[in-house]
Amino acid sequence: MANANESSMDKDLQNGAGAAAILAAGIGCAALGVFTLLADAFNGIKSFLNFYNPTGPLSGVTTLAIVVWLAAWFVLAKKWNGRDVAMQRVSVVAFVLLAVGFALTFPPLLDLLQGK
């Protein structure tokens, strides 16, 4: 049987910070896929994203995806700090974004989207 302290602590716990981290991870994954598609499809973007010659545009793709992930996490954490959000909805959206990111890094799909 839970005592009074435990039940009051449960009421004080909010899931906003955790939800922000989960959704930001999904956003970062989707950004990785979008940047991968853009770098593969457009030579100008490929050249722009070549931050380090030995790795080519992958260096810029991953760097920008990390920047997007951190920015999303920062904004969402500020917005949802101390709040209780719909965790099931956040999880579903994050999973869909993860799937988009994964799909857009799959070479056969990239070729299909570009008509190659």
C-alpha positions as CSV (number, residue, x, y, z in Angstrom):
1,M,0.0,0.0,0.0
2,A,1.4,3.4,-1.0
3,N,1.8,6.0,1.7
4,A,0.7,9.6,1.4
5,N,4.2,10.8,0.5
6,E,4.4,8.5,-2.5
7,S,1.0,9.5,-3.9
8,S,1.8,13.2,-3.6
9,M,5.1,12.6,-5.3
10,D,3.4,10.9,-8.2
11,K,1.2,13.9,-8.7
12,D,4.2,16.2,-8.8
13,L,6.0,14.2,-11.5
14,Q,5.6,15.6,-15.0
15,N,6.6,14.0,-18.2
16,G,7.3,17.1,-20.3
17,A,11.1,16.9,-20.1
18,G,11.1,13.2,-21.1
19,A,8.6,13.8,-23.9
20,A,10.7,16.7,-25.2
21,A,13.8,14.4,-25.4
22,I,11.8,11.6,-27.2
23,L,10.2,14.0,-29.8
24,A,13.5,15.8,-30.3
25,A,15.2,12.5,-31.1
26,G,12.5,11.8,-33.7
27,I,12.9,15.2,-35.2
28,G,16.7,14.7,-35.4
29,C,16.3,11.4,-37.1
30,A,13.9,12.9,-39.7
31,A,16.4,15.8,-40.3
32,L,19.2,13.3,-40.9
33,G,17.0,11.6,-43.6
34,V,16.0,14.9,-45.2
35,F,19.6,16.2,-45.3
36,T,20.8,12.9,-46.7
37,L,18.2,13.1,-49.5
38,L,19.1,16.8,-50.3
39,A,22.8,16.0,-50.3
40,D,22.3,13.1,-52.6
41,A,19.9,14.9,-55.0
42,F,21.6,18.3,-55.4
43,N,25.3,18.8,-56.2
44,G,25.3,22.4,-54.7
45,I,24.0,21.1,-51.4
46,K,26.4,18.2,-51.5
47,S,29.3,20.6,-51.9
48,F,28.0,22.9,-49.1
49,L,27.7,19.9,-46.7
50,N,31.2,18.7,-47.3
51,F,32.6,20.0,-44.0
52,Y,35.5,17.5,-44.0
53,N,36.9,16.1,-47.2
54,P,37.7,12.5,-46.0
55,T,34.0,12.0,-45.1
56,G,32.5,14.1,-47.8
57,P,28.9,15.5,-47.4
58,L,28.2,13.0,-44.6
59,S,30.1,15.3,-42.3
60,G,27.7,18.2,-42.9
61,V,24.6,15.9,-43.0
62,T,25.3,14.5,-39.5
63,T,26.5,17.9,-38.1
64,L,23.3,19.7,-39.2
65,A,21.1,16.8,-38.0
66,I,22.7,17.1,-34.6
67,V,22.2,20.8,-34.6
68,V,18.5,20.3,-35.4
69,W,18.1,17.6,-32.7
70,L,19.7,19.8,-30.1
71,A,17.7,22.9,-31.1
72,A,14.4,20.9,-31.1
73,W,15.3,19.4,-27.7
74,F,16.1,22.9,-26.3
75,V,12.8,24.5,-27.6
76,L,10.6,21.6,-26.6
77,A,12.2,21.2,-23.1
78,K,11.6,25.0,-22.5
79,K,8.0,24.7,-23.7
80,W,7.1,21.5,-21.9
81,N,9.1,21.9,-18.7
82,G,6.9,21.1,-15.7
83,R,4.0,20.0,-17.9
84,D,2.3,16.8,-18.4
85,V,1.9,16.0,-22.1
86,A,0.2,13.2,-24.1
87,M,3.1,10.7,-24.0
88,Q,1.4,8.2,-26.3
89,R,0.9,10.9,-29.0
90,V,4.5,12.1,-28.6
91,S,5.8,8.5,-28.9
92,V,3.8,7.8,-32.0
93,V,4.9,11.0,-33.7
94,A,8.6,10.3,-32.7
95,F,8.3,6.8,-34.1
96,V,6.9,8.1,-37.4
97,L,9.7,10.6,-37.6
98,L,12.3,7.9,-36.8
99,A,10.8,5.8,-39.7
100,V,11.0,8.7,-42.1
101,G,14.6,9.3,-41.1
102,F,15.4,5.6,-41.6
103,A,13.6,5.4,-44.9
104,L,15.3,8.5,-46.3
105,T,18.7,7.0,-45.6
106,F,17.9,3.8,-47.5
107,P,19.7,4.0,-50.8
108,P,17.1,2.2,-53.0
109,L,14.4,4.6,-51.7
110,L,16.7,7.6,-52.3
111,D,17.2,6.4,-55.9
112,L,13.4,5.9,-56.3
113,L,12.6,9.4,-55.0
114,Q,15.2,10.9,-57.4
115,G,14.0,8.9,-60.4
116,K,17.4,7.1,-60.8
